[in-house]
């Protein structure tokens, strides 16, 4: 198992932003996004690193960006380190397979969430109100039930950084009616196309989220797409409504933390080695299943 990468430092390259998982560097009119092996849950960055995680996020995003570029333009320029501007190629060993050179866009402050199944915060909200993001659902649905049709339930970030579900009307107030409609339509189309593809590989995409930016007046898909950090992946063979299905995504770590006795307010504990290894295996497995590649 490779040595995981926790933080990226590139001498002479200004840091644009250090996110929970990604370190982003400012290259003037472009950005370099480097996915580390950090993992976050419940608004905390965990003290443990997950080997291969950053490479899976980058390479799976690259795969989907290329597959779905006919639906909407995206921010990816290249993942080929040798094509990066100087002096970045000299950091090849650090950047290889975990970095993307991308267009610099103005990120819109709404996360575009699409749900095809009842899970996560959507399941919690449905149990309390019978709705998700203001959308009324029929009564009697069970956890992990497939929804009659995928629904668009946008979210926004609160001051703490936690996602807060909002209604579509609230989204319209934030980004405007025209842009909100376009983001909704594109999000649903992306989910539809990717879900059908994933099913052909024996995988259910239960839900996912997208981020968009503007390059001038053009809407651009940004950040990551259909990764185990941004999506819920369930193996079709073990899917059974009425319970939280086994997953090939970050939910495995969330489930462990829920059972660990951690209070979600104090700094999180390190993950046991067994959980680290199982999480790494899950990230690699979903990458191999979806891309049909044999190595990373």
C-alpha positions in Angstrom: 0.0 0.0 0.0 1.4 3.4 -1.0 2.3 6.1 1.5 -0.7 8.5 1.7 -0.3 12.3 1.1 -1.7 14.6 3.8 -0.8 18.1 2.7 0.7 19.5 -0.5 3.4 22.2 -0.5 4.8 23.5 -3.8 7.6 26.0 -3.3 7.1 29.2 -5.1 3.5 28.4 -6.1 0.9 30.5 -4.1 -1.8 28.6 -2.3 -5.3 29.6 -3.5 -7.2 27.6 -0.9 -6.8 24.6 1.3 -10.1 22.7 1.5 -11.0 19.8 3.6 -9.6 17.3 1.0 -8.0 19.4 -1.8 -5.1 21.8 -1.8 -5.7 24.4 -4.6 -2.9 26.5 -6.1 -3.2 29.8 -8.0 -1.6 29.9 -11.4 -3.0 33.2 -12.5 -5.7 32.5 -15.0 -5.8 28.8 -14.1 -5.9 26.7 -10.9 -4.1 23.5 -9.9 -6.3 21.3 -7.8 -4.5 18.5 -5.9 -6.6 15.9 -4.2 -4.8 14.7 -1.0 -5.6 11.5 0.9 -7.4 13.5 3.7 -11.0 12.5 4.5 -13.7 14.5 6.1 -16.9 13.6 7.9 -19.5 15.5 9.9 -17.7 18.8 9.1 -14.4 17.6 10.5 -11.2 16.6 8.7 -10.2 13.3 10.3 -6.6 12.8 11.6 -6.2 9.6 9.5 -5.3 9.4 5.8 -6.8 7.0 3.3 -4.2 5.6 0.8 -5.1 6.1 -2.9 -8.1 8.3 -2.1 -6.9 11.4 -3.8 -5.9 9.5 -6.9 -9.3 7.9 -7.1 -11.1 11.3 -6.7 -9.0 12.8 -9.5 -9.0 9.9 -11.9 -12.7 9.1 -11.5 -13.6 12.8 -11.9 -11.5 12.9 -15.1 -13.3 9.8 -16.4 -16.7 11.3 -15.8 -15.7 14.8 -17.1 -14.7 13.2 -20.4 -17.7 10.9 -20.6 -20.2 13.7 -19.9 -18.6 16.7 -21.6 -21.3 16.6 -24.4 -23.9 17.6 -21.8 -22.1 20.5 -20.2 -18.6 22.1 -20.4 -16.4 21.4 -17.4 -13.3 23.1 -15.9 -10.8 20.3 -16.6 -7.9 21.3 -18.9 -5.6 18.3 -18.3 -4.3 15.8 -15.7 -1.0 15.3 -17.6 1.7 16.7 -15.3 4.1 17.0 -18.2 1.7 19.5 -19.8 1.5 21.6 -16.6 3.3 25.0 -16.7 6.8 25.2 -15.2 7.9 24.6 -12.5 5.1 22.0 -11.8 6.5 19.1 -13.8 9.4 18.9 -11.4 6.9 17.9 -8.7 5.7 14.9 -10.9 6.1 12.3 -8.1 3.8 14.3 -5.8 1.3 15.4 -8.4 1.0 12.4 -10.6 -2.6 11.0 -10.9 -3.9 13.3 -8.1 -3.9 16.7 -9.7 -5.9 18.6 -12.3 -5.1 21.8 -14.2 -8.4 23.6 -14.4 -10.0 26.8 -15.7 -10.5 29.5 -13.0 -14.3 30.0 -12.7 -16.6 32.0 -10.4 -18.1 29.2 -8.3 -21.8 29.6 -7.7 -22.8 29.3 -4.0 -25.3 26.4 -4.4 -24.7 22.7 -4.4 -26.8 20.9 -6.9 -28.0 17.7 -5.3 -29.9 15.0 -7.2 -31.5 12.1 -5.4 -32.8 8.9 -7.0 -33.2 7.0 -3.7 -34.1 8.0 -0.2 -31.0 8.1 1.9 -28.8 10.3 4.1 -30.1 13.8 5.1 -32.9 13.3 2.6 -34.2 10.3 4.5 -33.9 12.2 7.8 -35.8 15.2 6.4 -38.5 12.9 4.9 -39.1 11.2 8.2 -39.6 14.5 9.9 -41.7 16.4 7.3 -42.6 14.1 4.4 -40.7 16.4 2.1 -37.1 16.9 0.9 -36.1 20.5 0.0 -39.8 21.5 -0.1 -40.7 18.6 -2.5 -43.6 16.6 -1.1 -43.1 12.8 -1.4 -45.7 10.1 -1.0 -46.1 8.6 2.5 -44.9 5.2 3.5 -41.5 5.3 1.8 -38.7 3.2 3.4 -35.1 4.0 3.8 -33.2 3.4 0.5 -36.4 3.2 -1.5 -36.1 4.2 -5.1 -38.0 7.5 -5.8 -40.6 7.4 -8.6 -38.4 10.0 -10.5 -35.1 11.6 -9.5 -35.5 14.9 -7.6 -33.4 18.0 -7.5 -32.8 19.3 -4.0 -30.3 22.1 -3.9 -28.2 22.9 -0.8 -26.2 25.7 0.4 -23.4 26.1 2.9 -24.0 27.5 6.4 -21.3 29.4 8.3 -20.2 26.1 9.9 -19.6 24.6 6.4 -22.4 22.1 6.8 -24.8 21.6 3.8 -28.3 22.9 4.4 -31.1 21.8 2.1 -33.0 24.6 0.5 -36.0 24.9 -1.8 -35.7 25.5 -5.5 -37.4 28.9 -5.0 -34.6 29.8 -2.5 -32.0 28.8 -5.0 -33.7 31.1 -7.6 -33.2 34.0 -5.2 -29.5 33.2 -4.8 -28.5 32.6 -8.5 -31.5 33.9 -10.5 -34.3 32.1 -12.2 -32.6 31.5 -15.5 -29.4 30.1 -14.1 -31.3 28.0 -11.5 -33.4 26.4 -14.2 -30.4 25.6 -16.3 -28.4 24.1 -13.4 -31.4 21.9 -12.4 -31.9 20.6 -15.9 -28.2 19.8 -16.4 -27.9 18.2 -13.0 -30.8 15.9 -13.7 -29.5 15.0 -17.1 -26.0 14.2 -15.7 -27.5 12.0 -13.0 -29.7 10.2 -15.5 -26.9 9.4 -17.9 -24.4 8.4 -15.2 -27.0 6.3 -13.4 -27.8 4.2 -16.5 -24.1 3.7 -17.1 -23.4 2.7 -13.5 -26.3 0.2 -13.5 -24.7 -1.5 -16.4 -21.7 -2.0 -14.1 -23.8 -3.3 -11.3 -23.8 -0.1 -9.3 -26.6 2.1 -8.1 -25.9 5.9 -7.8 -28.3 6.7 -5.0 -27.6 10.4 -4.9 -24.9 12.9 -5.9 -24.0 16.5 -5.9 -22.5 19.0 -8.4 -20.9 22.4 -8.2 -21.0 24.8 -11.1 -19.1 28.0 -11.9 -19.2 30.7 -14.5 -16.5 31.4 -17.0 -17.7 34.8 -18.3 -21.4 34.0 -19.0 -20.8 30.3 -19.6 -22.0 27.7 -17.1 -19.1 25.3 -16.3 -19.2 22.1 -14.2 -16.5 22.3 -11.6 -14.9 20.6 -8.6 -15.5 16.8 -8.8 -18.2 14.6 -10.3 -19.6 11.1 -9.3 -16.8 10.3 -6.9 -17.1 8.3 -3.6 -16.9 11.7 -1.7 -19.7 13.3 -3.7 -22.0 10.4 -4.3 -23.6 7.3 -2.7 -22.7 4.1 -4.6 -24.6 0.9 -3.7 -23.8 -2.5 -5.3 -26.9 -3.6 -7.1 -26.5 -7.2 -6.0 -26.8 -6.4 -2.3 -29.4 -3.6 -2.6 -32.5 -4.1 -0.3 -34.9 -1.2 0.6 -35.7 -0.7 4.3 -32.1 -0.4 5.5 -28.9 1.5 4.7 -27.3 -0.6 2.0 -23.6 -1.5 2.0 -21.7 1.2 0.1 -18.6 1.9 -1.9 -18.2 5.5 -0.7 -17.5 7.7 2.3 -20.6 6.4 4.1 -18.6 3.5 5.4 -16.5 5.9 7.5 -19.6 7.9 8.6 -21.1 4.6 9.8 -18.0 3.7 11.7 -17.9 7.1 13.4 -21.6 6.9 14.3 -20.9 3.7 16.1 -17.6 4.8 17.8 -19.1 6.9 20.5 -17.5 10.1 19.2 -19.7 13.2 20.1 -19.2 15.0 16.7 -18.2 18.2 18.6 -14.7 17.4 19.8 -11.8 16.6 17.4 -12.5 13.2 15.9 -10.4 10.2 16.9 -8.0 8.4 14.5 -9.5 5.6 12.4 -8.4 2.1 13.3 -6.0 0.6 10.7 -8.7 -1.9 9.6 -11.2 0.9 8.8 -8.5 2.8 6.9 -7.7 -0.3 4.8 -11.3 -1.2 4.2 -12.1 2.4 3.1 -9.2 2.5 0.7 -10.3 -0.8 -0.8 -13.9 0.6 -1.3 -12.6 3.7 -3.1 -10.4 1.6 -5.3 -13.2 -0.9 -6.0 -15.7 1.7 -7.2 -13.0 3.2 -9.4 -12.2 -0.2 -11.0 -15.8 -1.1 -11.4 -16.9 2.1 -13.1 -13.9 2.7 -15.3 -13.1 -1.0 -16.0 -9.5 -0.2 -15.5 -7.2 -2.7 -13.8 -4.8 -0.3 -12.0 -4.6 3.3 -10.8 
